[in-house]
Amino acid sequence: MRHALAEILLRHDLGDVGLRGASITVTEVRMSADLRRATACVLPLGGAGAPEVLAALEREATELRMRLGRLVPLRYSPTLEFALDQRFDQAERIETLLRGGRAPRSDDG
């Protein structure tokens, strides 16, 4: 599922202007137990414009679902949800702490 979604986003042929020219990494896709919902963890290159890209992906979710249905042989095409991948920021904070520096606090404490 992750590879198929990444392939679709790589083509840059979606209609939403928020996705044109955006380089998006799909780091993970979490499927529900019944395979009817999928949450894709994504990150724009360099984190630039992340909220706008996330909103554009949500607007294009139906189109992406149809295209995934053609590429991935599942009985049902899963409903797509998108989330920003925060793991890179977390890893950077941990690395800073391990090096003895003070890491900036996240918004959630």
ABEGO torsion letter per residue (X at the ends): XAAAAAAAAAAGABABAAABGBBBBBABBBBBAAGABBBBBBBBBGGBGAAAAAAAAAAAAAAAAAAAAAABBBABBBBBBBBBBAAAAAAAAAAAAAAGBBBBBBAAX
